């Protein structure tokens, strides 16, 4: 057998052989299915959301009043997560 059909047959036979090998080993199937869930569970146990609000200071040019007002309004909407320490135009002060 030659041609494009032969390549398909060889590929299908290889896939069938590998799938059969996987199902002959139940521990491998368990590892393939349960492994990712175990890793996800470990990350879930280590995740901490309760870090408190982030303290921030905005650095904005003095002549950009519109941007300053817009950012202060946006930060006010997020007051549970961000505590605004103030605004300044001096980077080193921030």
MOPAC internal coordinates of N, CA, C and O (Angstrom, degrees):
PM7 1SCF
backbone

  N    0.0000 0     0.00 0     0.00 0    0    0    0
  C    1.4403 1     0.00 0     0.00 0    1    0    0
  C    1.5264 1   107.39 1     0.00 0    2    1    0
  O    1.2310 1   120.38 1   -45.99 1    3    2    1
  N    1.3105 1   116.88 1   134.01 1    3    2    1
  C    1.4546 1   120.97 1   178.97 1    5    3    2
  C    1.5244 1   108.55 1  -143.46 1    6    5    3
  O    1.2310 1   121.62 1   -10.53 1    7    6    5
  N    1.3000 1   114.51 1   169.47 1    7    6    5
  C    1.4525 1   118.86 1   179.02 1    9    7    6
  C    1.5226 1   111.89 1    98.79 1   10    9    7
  O    1.2310 1   120.80 1    11.69 1   11   10    9
  N    1.3292 1   116.08 1  -168.31 1   11   10    9
  C    1.4641 1   120.24 1  -176.28 1   13   11   10
  C    1.5284 1   113.19 1   -66.40 1   14   13   11
  O    1.2310 1   120.09 1   151.15 1   15   14   13
  N    1.3267 1   117.44 1   -28.85 1   15   14   13
  C    1.4578 1   120.52 1   179.59 1   17   15   14
  C    1.5319 1   111.13 1   -67.58 1   18   17   15
  O    1.2310 1   120.19 1   145.03 1   19   18   17
  N    1.3151 1   117.24 1   -34.97 1   19   18   17
  C    1.4646 1   121.14 1  -179.92 1   21   19   18
  C    1.5294 1   110.61 1   -64.55 1   22   21   19
  O    1.2310 1   120.48 1   138.87 1   23   22   21
  N    1.3191 1   116.69 1   -41.13 1   23   22   21
  C    1.4698 1   120.32 1   177.95 1   25   23   22
  C    1.5135 1   111.53 1   -62.99 1   26   25   23
  O    1.2310 1   120.58 1   139.51 1   27   26   25
  N    1.3125 1   116.50 1   -40.49 1   27   26   25
  C    1.4550 1   120.59 1   178.51 1   29   27   26
  C    1.5272 1   111.22 1   -65.07 1   30   29   27
  O    1.2310 1   120.74 1   137.12 1   31   30   29
  N    1.3225 1   116.18 1   -42.88 1   31   30   29
  C    1.4689 1   120.49 1  -179.30 1   33   31   30
  C    1.5300 1   109.94 1   -63.87 1   34   33   31
  O    1.2310 1   119.92 1   136.04 1   35   34   33
  N    1.3373 1   117.76 1   -43.96 1   35   34   33
  C    1.4622 1   120.57 1   179.00 1   37   35   34
  C    1.5229 1   111.47 1   -62.94 1   38   37   35
  O    1.2310 1   120.61 1   137.46 1   39   38   37
  N    1.3125 1   116.44 1   -42.54 1   39   38   37
  C    1.4642 1   120.37 1   179.41 1   41   39   38
  C    1.5181 1   111.03 1   -64.52 1   42   41   39
  O    1.2310 1   120.28 1   136.01 1   43   42   41
  N    1.3251 1   117.08 1   -43.99 1   43   42   41
  C    1.4656 1   120.97 1   179.11 1   45   43   42
  C    1.5228 1   111.00 1   -63.61 1   46   45   43
  O    1.2310 1   120.11 1   141.23 1   47   46   45
  N    1.3191 1   117.39 1   -38.77 1   47   46   45
  C    1.4663 1   120.71 1   178.99 1   49   47   46
  C    1.5233 1   110.45 1   -65.87 1   50   49   47
  O    1.2310 1   120.46 1   138.66 1   51   50   49
  N    1.3205 1   116.72 1   -41.34 1   51   50   49
  C    1.4609 1   120.32 1   178.94 1   53   51   50
  C    1.5263 1   111.07 1   -63.26 1   54   53   51
  O    1.2310 1   120.42 1   134.69 1   55   54   53
  N    1.3202 1   116.80 1   -45.31 1   55   54   53
  C    1.4638 1   120.98 1   179.77 1   57   55   54
  C    1.5199 1   110.03 1   -62.90 1   58   57   55
  O    1.2310 1   120.24 1   136.68 1   59   58   57
  N    1.3130 1   117.15 1   -43.32 1   59   58   57
  C    1.4697 1   121.38 1   179.55 1   61   59   58
  C    1.5274 1   111.13 1   -61.47 1   62   61   59
  O    1.2310 1   120.46 1   138.17 1   63   62   61
  N    1.3337 1   116.73 1   -41.83 1   63   62   61
  C    1.4657 1   121.15 1   178.73 1   65   63   62
  C    1.5232 1   111.19 1   -63.34 1   66   65   63
  O    1.2310 1   120.02 1   136.33 1   67   66   65
  N    1.3309 1   117.56 1   -43.67 1   67   66   65
  C    1.4577 1   121.31 1  -179.22 1   69   67   66
  C    1.5224 1   111.52 1   -67.43 1   70   69   67
  O    1.2310 1   119.91 1   139.91 1   71   70   69
  N    1.3147 1   117.77 1   -40.09 1   71   70   69
  C    1.4626 1   120.99 1   178.45 1   73   71   70
  C    1.5229 1   109.85 1   -65.11 1   74   73   71
  O    1.2310 1   120.36 1   139.47 1   75   74   73
  N    1.3209 1   116.91 1   -40.53 1   75   74   73
  C    1.4670 1   120.38 1   178.35 1   77   75   74
  C    1.5251 1   110.45 1   -63.77 1   78   77   75
  O    1.2310 1   119.80 1   140.68 1   79   78   77
  N    1.3346 1   117.98 1   -39.32 1   79   78   77
  C    1.4639 1   120.88 1   177.96 1   81   79   78
  C    1.5324 1   111.31 1   -63.91 1   82   81   79
  O    1.2310 1   120.61 1   141.09 1   83   82   81
  N    1.3156 1   116.45 1   -38.91 1   83   82   81
  C    1.4634 1   119.70 1   179.90 1   85   83   82
  C    1.5256 1   110.36 1   -64.73 1   86   85   83
  O    1.2310 1   119.80 1   135.87 1   87   86   85
  N    1.3188 1   117.98 1   -44.13 1   87   86   85
  C    1.4573 1   120.46 1  -177.71 1   89   87   86
  C    1.5314 1   113.34 1   -74.75 1   90   89   87
  O    1.2310 1   119.63 1   165.65 1   91   90   89
  N    1.3184 1   118.30 1   -14.35 1   91   90   89
  C    1.4577 1   121.15 1   174.83 1   93   91   90
  C    1.5216 1   111.48 1   -77.70 1   94   93   91
  O    1.2310 1   120.47 1   165.35 1   95   94   93
  N    1.3251 1   116.70 1   -14.65 1   95   94   93
  C    1.4608 1   121.45 1  -177.33 1   97   95   94
  C    1.5349 1   108.97 1  -117.86 1   98   97   95
  O    1.2310 1   119.99 1   -88.28 1   99   98   97
  N    1.3237 1   117.63 1    91.72 1   99   98   97
  C    1.4715 1   119.84 1  -176.19 1  101   99   98
  C    1.5275 1   113.67 1   -61.28 1  102  101   99
  O    1.2310 1   120.43 1   147.90 1  103  102  101
  N    1.3337 1   116.79 1   -32.10 1  103  102  101
  C    1.4665 1   118.39 1   178.46 1  105  103  102
  C    1.5232 1   110.83 1   -65.57 1  106  105  103
  O    1.2310 1   120.34 1   144.64 1  107  106  105
  N    1.3183 1   116.96 1   -35.36 1  107  106  105
  C    1.4529 1   120.79 1   177.87 1  109  107  106
  C    1.5283 1   110.18 1   -65.16 1  110  109  107
  O    1.2310 1   120.35 1   137.37 1  111  110  109
  N    1.3150 1   116.94 1   -42.63 1  111  110  109
  C    1.4630 1   120.74 1   178.22 1  113  111  110
  C    1.5249 1   109.37 1   -61.99 1  114  113  111
  O    1.2310 1   120.38 1   136.27 1  115  114  113
  N    1.3341 1   116.87 1   -43.73 1  115  114  113
  C    1.4643 1   120.11 1   178.77 1  117  115  114
  C    1.5253 1   111.00 1   -61.94 1  118  117  115
  O    1.2310 1   120.42 1   138.54 1  119  118  117
  N    1.3259 1   116.81 1   -41.46 1  119  118  117
  C    1.4629 1   120.16 1   179.67 1  121  119  118
  C    1.5286 1   111.03 1   -65.89 1  122  121  119
  O    1.2310 1   120.46 1   141.10 1  123  122  121
  N    1.3150 1   116.72 1   -38.90 1  123  122  121
  C    1.4653 1   120.06 1  -179.79 1  125  123  122
  C    1.5241 1   111.92 1   -67.84 1  126  125  123
  O    1.2310 1   120.60 1   147.92 1  127  126  125
  N    1.3226 1   116.47 1   -32.08 1  127  126  125
  C    1.4644 1   119.70 1  -178.10 1  129  127  126
  C    1.5242 1   111.37 1   -91.67 1  130  129  127
  O    1.2310 1   120.06 1   133.61 1  131  130  129
  N    1.3178 1   117.49 1   -46.39 1  131  130  129
  C    1.4598 1   120.87 1  -174.82 1  133  131  130
  C    1.5301 1   113.44 1   -82.89 1  134  133  131
  O    1.2310 1   120.03 1   154.91 1  135  134  133
  N    1.3156 1   117.55 1   -25.09 1  135  134  133
  C    1.4669 1   121.04 1  -178.68 1  137  135  134
  C    1.5146 1   114.03 1   -56.22 1  138  137  135
  O    1.2310 1   119.45 1   126.08 1  139  138  137
  N    1.3252 1   118.65 1   -53.92 1  139  138  137
  C    1.4703 1   118.92 1   179.43 1  141  139  138
  C    1.5327 1   113.28 1   -61.30 1  142  141  139
  O    1.2310 1   120.27 1   144.51 1  143  142  141
  N    1.3376 1   117.09 1   -35.49 1  143  142  141
  C    1.4647 1   119.09 1   178.32 1  145  143  142
  C    1.5265 1   111.16 1   -68.64 1  146  145  143
  O    1.2310 1   119.90 1   144.39 1  147  146  145
  N    1.3288 1   117.80 1   -35.61 1  147  146  145
  C    1.4588 1   121.01 1   177.53 1  149  147  146
  C    1.5257 1   110.64 1   -65.33 1  150  149  147
  O    1.2310 1   120.12 1   137.93 1  151  150  149
  N    1.3196 1   117.37 1   -42.07 1  151  150  149
  C    1.4610 1   120.92 1   178.27 1  153  151  150
  C    1.5227 1   110.23 1   -64.45 1  154  153  151
  O    1.2310 1   120.29 1   136.80 1  155  154  153
  N    1.3216 1   117.05 1   -43.20 1  155  154  153
  C    1.4619 1   121.25 1   178.03 1  157  155  154
  C    1.5281 1   110.68 1   -61.28 1  158  157  155
  O    1.2310 1   119.90 1   139.76 1  159  158  157
  N    1.3302 1   117.79 1   -40.24 1  159  158  157
  C    1.4626 1   121.45 1   178.64 1  161  159  158
  C    1.5261 1   110.78 1   -64.24 1  162  161  159
  O    1.2310 1   119.96 1   140.35 1  163  162  161
  N    1.3290 1   117.68 1   -39.65 1  163  162  161
  C    1.4670 1   120.49 1   178.88 1  165  163  162
  C    1.5226 1   111.42 1   -64.82 1  166  165  163
  O    1.2310 1   120.27 1   139.13 1  167  166  165
  N    1.3236 1   117.09 1   -40.87 1  167  166  165
  C    1.4584 1   119.29 1   175.90 1  169  167  166
  C    1.5241 1   110.84 1   -64.73 1  170  169  167
  O    1.2310 1   120.27 1   142.05 1  171  170  169
  N    1.3295 1   117.09 1   -37.95 1  171  170  169
  C    1.4574 1   120.73 1   178.96 1  173  171  170
  C    1.5134 1   112.29 1   -64.25 1  174  173  171
  O    1.2310 1   120.08 1   142.63 1  175  174  173
  N    1.3259 1   117.45 1   -37.37 1  175  174  173
  C    1.4595 1   120.92 1   178.54 1  177  175  174
  C    1.5263 1   110.47 1   -67.29 1  178  177  175
  O    1.2310 1   120.09 1   143.79 1  179  178  177
  N    1.3158 1   117.43 1   -36.21 1  179  178  177
  C    1.4601 1   121.04 1  -177.41 1  181  179  178
  C    1.5099 1   115.03 1   -82.63 1  182  181  179
  O    1.2310 1   119.61 1   169.33 1  183  182  181
  N    1.3223 1   118.35 1   -10.67 1  183  182  181
  C    1.4672 1   121.84 1  -177.25 1  185  183  182
  C    1.5261 1   110.51 1   -75.20 1  186  185  183
  O    1.2310 1   120.59 1   -49.06 1  187  186  185
  N    1.3171 1   116.47 1   130.94 1  187  186  185
  C    1.4574 1   121.52 1   177.08 1  189  187  186
  C    1.5140 1   109.25 1  -125.41 1  190  189  187
  O    1.2310 1   120.79 1   -61.51 1  191  190  189
  N    1.2939 1   116.09 1   118.49 1  191  190  189
  C    1.4641 1   121.28 1   179.94 1  193  191  190
  C    1.5191 1   110.72 1   -93.33 1  194  193  191
  O    1.2310 1   119.91 1   160.50 1  195  194  193
  N    1.2982 1   117.78 1   -19.50 1  195  194  193
  C    1.4525 1   122.33 1  -171.57 1  197  195  194
  C    1.5292 1   111.12 1   -88.00 1  198  197  195
  O    1.2310 1   119.98 1  -115.18 1  199  198  197
  N    1.3169 1   117.64 1    64.82 1  199  198  197
  C    1.4579 1   121.25 1   178.69 1  201  199  198
  C    1.5224 1   112.29 1   -97.77 1  202  201  199
  O    1.2310 1   119.94 1   175.11 1  203  202  201
  N    1.3081 1   117.72 1    -4.89 1  203  202  201
  C    1.4521 1   121.33 1  -177.57 1  205  203  202
  C    1.5112 1   110.78 1    84.41 1  206  205  203
  O    1.2310 1   120.79 1    -6.68 1  207  206  205
  N    1.3146 1   116.09 1   173.32 1  207  206  205
  C    1.4696 1   119.27 1  -177.47 1  209  207  206
  C    1.5290 1   112.10 1   -73.27 1  210  209  207
  O    1.2310 1   121.33 1   -26.25 1  211  210  209
  N    1.3180 1   115.06 1   153.75 1  211  210  209
  C    1.4584 1   121.87 1   178.25 1  213  211  210
  C    1.5324 1   108.20 1   -88.10 1  214  213  211
  O    1.2310 1   120.13 1   -46.36 1  215  214  213
  N    1.3149 1   117.36 1   133.64 1  215  214  213
  C    1.4620 1   122.31 1   177.67 1  217  215  214
  C    1.5218 1   108.05 1   -92.42 1  218  217  215
  O    1.2310 1   120.60 1   -50.39 1  219  218  217
  N    1.3361 1   116.46 1   129.61 1  219  218  217
  C    1.4554 1   120.26 1  -174.98 1  221  219  218
  C    1.5225 1   110.84 1  -136.29 1  222  221  219
  O    1.2310 1   121.21 1   -29.85 1  223  222  221
  N    1.3223 1   115.29 1   150.15 1  223  222  221
  C    1.4500 1   122.17 1   172.41 1  225  223  222
  C    1.5268 1   106.91 1  -126.47 1  226  225  223
  O    1.2310 1   120.35 1   -49.64 1  227  226  225
  N    1.3233 1   116.94 1   130.36 1  227  226  225
  C    1.4554 1   121.53 1  -177.95 1  229  227  226
  C    1.5205 1   110.24 1   -89.55 1  230  229  227
  O    1.2310 1   120.52 1   -46.88 1  231  230  229
  N    1.3161 1   116.61 1   133.12 1  231  230  229
  C    1.4592 1   122.57 1   176.46 1  233  231  230
  C    1.5186 1   107.30 1  -108.96 1  234  233  231
  O    1.2310 1   121.26 1   -71.76 1  235  234  233
  N    1.3421 1   115.20 1   108.24 1  235  234  233
  C    1.4644 1   121.51 1  -175.77 1  237  235  234
  C    1.5230 1   107.80 1  -135.59 1  238  237  235
  O    1.2310 1   120.54 1   -36.00 1  239  238  237
  N    1.3225 1   116.57 1   144.00 1  239  238  237
  C    1.4631 1   120.72 1   176.99 1  241  239  238
  C    1.5266 1   109.42 1   -62.34 1  242  241  239
  O    1.2310 1   120.88 1   -34.99 1  243  242  241
  N    1.3302 1   115.91 1   145.01 1  243  242  241
  C    1.4677 1   120.84 1  -175.86 1  245  243  242
  C    1.5230 1   112.64 1   -62.45 1  246  245  243
  O    1.2310 1   120.11 1   145.59 1  247  246  245
  N    1.3218 1   117.40 1   -34.41 1  247  246  245
  C    1.4628 1   120.03 1  -176.03 1  249  247  246
  C    1.5268 1   113.55 1   -81.03 1  250  249  247
  O    1.2310 1   119.57 1   177.87 1  251  250  249
  N    1.3048 1   118.43 1    -2.13 1  251  250  249
  C    1.4650 1   122.55 1  -178.07 1  253  251  250
  C    1.5386 1   109.74 1  -101.35 1  254  253  251
  O    1.2310 1   120.93 1  -110.00 1  255  254  253
  N    1.3295 1   115.83 1    70.00 1  255  254  253
  C    1.4626 1   122.25 1  -175.69 1  257  255  254
  C    1.5188 1   111.31 1   -68.23 1  258  257  255
  O    1.2310 1   120.23 1   141.28 1  259  258  257
  N    1.3277 1   117.17 1   -38.72 1  259  258  257
  C    1.4652 1   120.56 1  -178.29 1  261  259  258
  C    1.5265 1   111.37 1   -62.10 1  262  261  259
  O    1.2310 1   120.14 1   136.66 1  263  262  261
  N    1.3143 1   117.34 1   -43.34 1  263  262  261
  C    1.4588 1   121.24 1   178.65 1  265  263  262
  C    1.5268 1   111.04 1   -65.76 1  266  265  263
  O    1.2310 1   120.85 1   139.91 1  267  266  265
  N    1.3323 1   115.98 1   -40.09 1  267  266  265
  C    1.4644 1   120.39 1   178.83 1  269  267  266
  C    1.5317 1   110.59 1   -60.24 1  270  269  267
  O    1.2310 1   120.23 1   132.80 1  271  270  269
  N    1.3226 1   117.16 1   -47.20 1  271  270  269
  C    1.4674 1   120.91 1  -179.89 1  273  271  270
  C    1.5278 1   111.32 1   -64.77 1  274  273  271
  O    1.2310 1   120.41 1   139.88 1  275  274  273
  N    1.3324 1   116.81 1   -40.12 1  275  274  273
  C    1.4614 1   121.47 1   180.00 1  277  275  274
  C    1.5314 1   110.95 1   -63.65 1  278  277  275
  O    1.2310 1   120.33 1   133.97 1  279  278  277
  N    1.3292 1   116.97 1   -46.03 1  279  278  277
  C    1.4611 1   120.44 1  -179.73 1  281  279  278
  C    1.5171 1   112.18 1   -67.04 1  282  281  279
  O    1.2310 1   120.02 1   140.58 1  283  282  281
  N    1.3196 1   117.57 1   -39.42 1  283  282  281
  C    1.4597 1   120.10 1   178.22 1  285  283  282
  C    1.5287 1   110.80 1   -64.78 1  286  285  283
  O    1.2310 1   119.99 1   143.87 1  287  286  285
  N    1.3283 1   117.63 1   -36.13 1  287  286  285
  C    1.4665 1   121.19 1   176.89 1  289  287  286
  C    1.5247 1   110.47 1   -67.23 1  290  289  287
  O    1.2310 1   120.21 1   138.32 1  291  290  289
  N    1.3257 1   117.20 1   -41.68 1  291  290  289
  C    1.4744 1   120.51 1   179.16 1  293  291  290
  C    1.5228 1   111.21 1   -65.52 1  294  293  291
  O    1.2310 1   120.28 1   139.09 1  295  294  293
  N    1.3196 1   117.08 1   -40.91 1  295  294  293
  C    1.4613 1   120.67 1   179.23 1  297  295  294
  C    1.5297 1   109.81 1   -66.90 1  298  297  295
  O    1.2310 1   119.87 1   144.76 1  299  298  297
  N    1.3286 1   117.84 1   -35.24 1  299  298  297
  C    1.4628 1   121.03 1   177.84 1  301  299  298
  C    1.5255 1   110.91 1   -62.49 1  302  301  299
  O    1.2310 1   120.35 1   146.94 1  303  302  301
  N    1.3365 1   116.93 1   -33.06 1  303  302  301
  C    1.4676 1   120.72 1   177.29 1  305  303  302
  C    1.5266 1   111.14 1   -67.41 1  306  305  303
  O    1.2310 1   120.33 1   153.60 1  307  306  305
  N    1.3206 1   116.98 1   -26.40 1  307  306  305
  C    1.4680 1   122.44 1  -177.29 1  309  307  306
  C    1.5213 1   111.73 1  -105.92 1  310  309  307
  O    1.2310 1   119.79 1  -148.32 1  311  310  309
  N    1.3174 1   118.01 1    31.68 1  311  310  309
  C    1.4612 1   120.78 1  -172.30 1  313  311  310
  C    1.5294 1   113.93 1   -62.42 1  314  313  311
  O    1.2310 1   119.69 1   160.02 1  315  314  313
  N    1.3375 1   118.20 1   -19.98 1  315  314  313
  C    1.4633 1   119.55 1   176.35 1  317  315  314
  C    1.5242 1   112.15 1   -74.12 1  318  317  315
  O    1.2310 1   120.55 1   152.89 1  319  318  317
  N    1.3346 1   116.55 1   -27.11 1  319  318  317
  C    1.4609 1   120.89 1  -175.56 1  321  319  318
  C    1.5259 1   113.72 1  -106.25 1  322  321  319
  O    1.2310 1   119.89 1   156.22 1  323  322  321
  N    1.3408 1   117.81 1   -23.78 1  323  322  321
  C    1.4677 1   121.22 1  -176.74 1  325  323  322
  C    1.5233 1   109.48 1  -130.38 1  326  325  323
  O    1.2310 1   120.37 1   -50.51 1  327  326  325
  N    1.3271 1   116.90 1   129.49 1  327  326  325
  C    1.4611 1   122.21 1   173.49 1  329  327  326
  C    1.5210 1   106.56 1  -106.75 1  330  329  327
  O    1.2310 1   120.33 1   -64.20 1  331  330  329
  N    1.3196 1   116.98 1   115.80 1  331  330  329
  C    1.4584 1   121.95 1  -178.05 1  333  331  330
  C    1.5210 1   109.06 1   -80.85 1  334  333  331
  O    1.2310 1   120.46 1   -61.79 1  335  334  333
  N    1.3180 1   116.73 1   118.21 1  335  334  333
  C    1.4637 1   122.29 1  -179.90 1  337  335  334
  C    1.5265 1   111.10 1   -81.72 1  338  337  335
  O    1.2310 1   120.60 1   157.32 1  339  338  337
  N    1.3235 1   116.46 1   -22.68 1  339  338  337
  C    1.4504 1   120.84 1   179.88 1  341  339  338
  C    1.5125 1   110.82 1   150.49 1  342  341  339
  O    1.2310 1   121.71 1     2.15 1  343  342  341
  N    1.3213 1   114.33 1  -177.85 1  343  342  341
  C    1.4584 1   120.40 1   176.78 1  345  343  342
  C    1.5228 1   108.09 1  -127.76 1  346  345  343
  O    1.2310 1   120.98 1   -30.86 1  347  346  345
  N    1.3095 1   115.74 1   149.14 1  347  346  345
  C    1.4509 1   121.51 1  -179.85 1  349  347  346
  C    1.5218 1   108.95 1  -152.38 1  350  349  347
  O    1.2310 1   121.29 1   -16.80 1  351  350  349
  N    1.3199 1   115.13 1   163.20 1  351  350  349
  C    1.4701 1   118.82 1   174.78 1  353  351  350
  C    1.5285 1   110.13 1  -106.92 1  354  353  351
  O    1.2310 1   120.08 1   177.59 1  355  354  353
  N    1.3208 1   117.45 1    -2.41 1  355  354  353
  C    1.4624 1   122.42 1  -178.25 1  357  355  354
  C    1.5341 1   109.41 1  -100.58 1  358  357  355
  O    1.2310 1   120.96 1   -64.73 1  359  358  357
  N    1.3240 1   115.76 1   115.27 1  359  358  357
  C    1.4655 1   120.81 1  -178.28 1  361  359  358
  C    1.5259 1   112.12 1   -62.96 1  362  361  359
  O    1.2310 1   120.06 1   138.13 1  363  362  361
  N    1.3133 1   117.48 1   -41.87 1  363  362  361
  C    1.4604 1   120.15 1  -176.47 1  365  363  362
  C    1.5252 1   111.28 1   -67.63 1  366  365  363
  O    1.2310 1   119.96 1   148.53 1  367  366  365
  N    1.3258 1   117.69 1   -31.47 1  367  366  365
  C    1.4648 1   120.81 1   177.70 1  369  367  366
  C    1.5321 1   110.84 1   -66.56 1  370  369  367
  O    1.2310 1   120.79 1   142.04 1  371  370  369
  N    1.3195 1   116.10 1   -37.96 1  371  370  369
  C    1.4627 1   120.81 1  -179.02 1  373  371  370
  C    1.5049 1   109.29 1   -65.35 1  374  373  371
  O    1.2310 1   120.10 1   180.00 1  375  374  373

